[in-house]
Every structure is written in structure tokens, then in C-alpha cells.
Amino acid sequence: MEHNRRQRGFSLAEVLATVVIASMVLIAVLTVYRRVEDSALAVNRNLDDARIPTEVLQRIAEDLDKIIATGPDTRLTIESKYEKGLAKSRLTITRMFTDKDAQEQLLDEITWQAVYDIERDNGTMLLYRGHTGLSYEDKLLDGQRSAWESDYSMIPICAGLTYFKVDVPLGSLSQDQWDNPTLPPGVRVTLSFAEPFETVLGTLDVPESQKHRRMIAVDRTRA
């Protein structure tokens, strides 16, 4: 009877074996969790990397869409150059109108421009959008719109750009300068936030796979 009441305890070897097995299971669970977490972070990072370029390209496309329905008083200019080796462009959309005195007046002017970030000086650019003229749409503050827009005609859209180029595709060729009174059939906008590399010409470029492009029709009657 006394022997039956006495319960047998775990030996030291059994306890050590249990601790080792439990540790192995815990390590395996943590490893799987870490991999799942890393995968989720990578997916979210890729989504964030694509979200900003997509939003910027969409906004530029919306600005260009406004000139499609306008008449001959609309003009588009493109200026491209390099600053500290980085490719950058300036896209300007201008709409004019003739007043009652037969004088040509500026209705509105929208500008997209990349500028080297001199404050950080880290090899990246800031992208600005400006809107001036009589037909305002960017109401920063309803009650103080005039004062704010006169002081801040160029509004920063995003930072960290390493490539921003606007050109006009013409068959197998393209022009990154456009100062023609007639509108081009369309424009191509390319931007990137990728790490740049130095080319044989001494300028900076980014991998093609890291460039975000959008073809935007200006004259929809043409292919």
C-alpha cells in the first residue's frame, strides 16, 4: 500500500530531454514567425515603393488630361538637364485666354519640376508641383489662399527622387526638350527612387527595372 501511494518522479535525464525538445520546438516556431514577418515586411515595402510613384504619375496624368479638351491657347514645354549627375526635367503646362480687350492673359500654369535636395545633400532630389494663374485649384487654406499661394507657388510633392525625366516619344527616337507651339502627341514620364550608379559618361542613372514609367496621351486622335 505504501509503495502504491508513493509516486515516481522524473529523472534528471528525462527533465533535460524535455527541456531540449521544448527549446527545439520554440526555436522552430520563432524561426517560422520571423520568416513570415520578414515576408510581410517585404510585401509592404514593395507596395509602399510602388504606391508613391503610382500616385505621382497619376497626378501628372490628370494635369495633362486638362489640356486635351482645350484649344490652341494651350502650350506644353519640357526642359531636361543634369544636376549633380542626376537626370531631371521641368514640365510646364500653360493655358492662355484672350480678354475683352483682345489681350492675351494667363489662365493657369502647372509646373512639375525636380530640384536637387541641397538641405540633405544626400544625392537625391525633391519633386515640386506649382500652379499659378487666374484659375486656381490648389486651395491650401480657404481664407488665406491668395497669401499662401503667392508665398509658396511651388509645393513639394515627394523627396528621395534619384531620376525624373519627361520626354516626347517620336517613333524610335525621343525628345527631352520641347518648346514647340504645337502640342506633342503624348509624353512619357519616368521616375525612380532607386540607388543610382555612375555611367561611362560620368552621369548618374538607375537600373531599368527600378524605373516607373507612364505614357500619357496628349493628342488622343493619334495612335
C-alpha positions in Angstrom: 0.0 0.0 0.0 2.8 2.4 1.0 4.6 1.6 -2.3 1.4 2.4 -4.4 0.9 5.8 -2.6 4.5 6.8 -3.4 4.6 8.5 -6.9 7.6 8.1 -9.0 9.3 11.4 -10.0 11.1 12.4 -13.3 14.7 11.6 -13.6 17.3 14.3 -14.4 17.8 12.8 -17.9 14.0 13.0 -18.6 13.9 16.6 -17.5 16.9 17.5 -19.6 15.4 15.7 -22.6 12.1 17.6 -22.2 13.8 20.9 -21.9 15.9 20.3 -25.1 12.8 19.2 -27.1 10.8 22.2 -25.9 13.7 24.5 -26.8 13.9 23.0 -30.3 10.1 23.4 -30.8 10.3 27.0 -29.6 13.2 27.8 -31.9 11.4 26.3 -34.9 8.2 28.3 -34.1 10.3 31.6 -33.7 12.1 30.9 -37.0 8.8 30.4 -38.9 7.4 33.5 -37.3 10.5 35.5 -38.3 10.3 34.3 -41.9 6.6 35.2 -42.1 7.2 38.6 -40.6 10.1 39.3 -43.0 7.9 38.3 -45.9 5.1 40.6 -44.7 7.6 43.5 -44.3 9.0 42.8 -47.8 5.5 42.8 -49.4 4.5 46.0 -47.5 7.8 47.7 -48.6 7.2 46.8 -52.2 3.7 48.1 -52.0 5.0 51.4 -50.5 7.7 51.7 -53.1 5.2 51.4 -55.9 2.5 53.5 -54.3 4.3 56.8 -54.3 5.4 56.6 -58.0 1.9 55.5 -59.0 0.3 58.4 -57.2 2.7 60.9 -58.7 2.3 59.6 -62.2 -1.5 59.6 -61.8 -1.4 63.3 -60.7 0.8 64.3 -63.6 -1.6 62.4 -66.0 -4.6 64.3 -64.5 -2.8 67.6 -65.1 -2.1 66.7 -68.7 -5.6 65.5 -69.3 -6.8 69.1 -68.7 -5.0 70.2 -71.9 -6.7 67.6 -74.1 -10.0 69.4 -74.2 -8.5 72.9 -74.6 -8.0 74.9 -77.7 -5.0 76.4 -79.4 -4.1 78.6 -76.5 -2.6 75.7 -74.6 1.1 75.1 -74.6 3.4 72.4 -73.2 7.2 72.8 -72.6 9.8 70.4 -71.5 13.3 71.2 -70.2 15.7 68.4 -69.2 19.2 68.5 -67.9 21.5 67.0 -65.2 22.2 68.4 -61.7 25.0 66.8 -59.8 24.8 64.0 -62.2 21.0 63.3 -61.6 18.6 63.4 -64.6 15.8 65.9 -64.0 13.1 67.6 -66.1 10.8 70.5 -65.9 7.3 70.1 -67.4 5.2 73.2 -67.8 1.5 73.3 -69.0 0.3 76.7 -69.8 -3.2 77.8 -70.8 -3.9 81.3 -72.1 -7.1 83.2 -72.9 -7.9 86.4 -74.7 -9.7 89.1 -72.6 -12.3 91.6 -73.8 -9.6 94.0 -74.8 -8.1 91.3 -77.1 -5.1 91.0 -74.7 -3.6 87.5 -74.1 -3.8 86.6 -70.4 -2.5 83.7 -68.4 -5.4 81.4 -67.3 -3.3 78.9 -65.4 0.1 77.3 -65.4 1.0 74.0 -63.9 4.7 73.1 -63.4 6.3 69.8 -62.4 10.0 70.2 -61.5 12.7 68.1 -59.8 15.3 70.0 -57.8 18.4 68.7 -56.1 17.8 68.4 -52.3 20.5 70.9 -51.1 19.4 70.7 -47.4 20.0 66.9 -47.1 22.7 66.9 -49.8 22.4 63.1 -50.0 22.3 62.6 -53.7 18.5 62.8 -54.1 16.0 65.3 -55.5 12.7 66.9 -54.4 9.8 66.9 -56.7 7.7 70.1 -56.8 4.4 71.0 -58.3 3.4 74.6 -58.9 0.2 76.1 -60.0 -0.3 79.8 -60.8 -2.7 81.9 -62.8 -6.3 83.0 -62.6 -7.7 79.6 -62.4 -6.5 78.3 -59.0 -7.4 74.9 -57.7 -4.8 74.3 -55.0 -6.5 75.9 -52.0 -4.1 75.4 -49.2 -6.2 77.5 -46.8 -9.6 78.7 -48.0 -9.5 82.0 -46.1 -5.8 82.8 -46.9 -5.4 81.1 -50.2 -4.0 84.2 -52.0 -1.3 84.9 -49.4 -0.2 81.3 -49.1 -0.1 80.6 -52.9 1.8 83.8 -53.5 4.5 82.7 -51.0 4.5 79.0 -51.9 3.8 78.7 -55.6 5.9 75.5 -55.7 4.6 72.8 -53.3 6.9 69.8 -52.5 5.2 66.5 -53.5 7.8 63.9 -52.5 11.5 63.6 -51.6 14.2 61.0 -52.3 14.0 61.1 -56.1 17.0 59.9 -58.0 15.6 60.1 -61.5 12.9 62.2 -63.1 12.7 62.6 -66.8 9.9 63.8 -69.2 10.3 63.2 -72.9 8.2 63.0 -76.1 8.4 59.7 -77.9 8.7 60.1 -81.7 8.8 56.7 -83.2 12.1 55.0 -82.3 13.5 58.4 -81.1 12.5 60.8 -78.3 13.0 64.4 -77.3 13.6 65.5 -73.8 13.3 69.2 -74.8 10.1 70.6 -76.2 9.4 74.2 -76.9 7.1 73.8 -79.9 3.9 75.9 -80.1 2.1 72.8 -81.2 1.2 70.1 -78.6 3.1 66.8 -78.8 1.1 63.6 -79.4 2.0 62.4 -75.9 4.6 62.4 -73.2 6.5 59.8 -71.3 7.2 60.4 -67.6 9.9 58.3 -65.9 10.9 58.4 -62.2 12.7 56.4 -59.7 13.8 56.3 -56.1 16.4 53.6 -56.6 20.1 53.9 -55.7 21.9 55.5 -58.7 25.1 54.3 -60.4 27.7 56.2 -62.4 27.6 55.8 -66.2 30.6 55.9 -68.5 29.6 59.4 -69.4 30.0 60.5 -65.7 26.3 61.0 -65.2 24.1 59.0 -62.8 21.4 56.5 -63.8 19.3 53.9 -62.1 18.5 50.3 -63.2 15.8 50.0 -65.8 13.9 47.5 -63.6 13.7 50.2 -60.9 12.2 52.9 -63.2 8.5 53.7 -63.1 7.1 54.9 -66.5 3.8 56.1 -67.8 2.9 57.0 -71.3 0.3 59.9 -71.3 -1.6 60.8 -74.4 -2.0 64.5 -75.2 -3.5 64.2 -78.7 -5.9 61.3 -78.4 -6.7 61.4 -82.1 -3.3 59.8 -82.9 -2.1 56.4 -82.1 
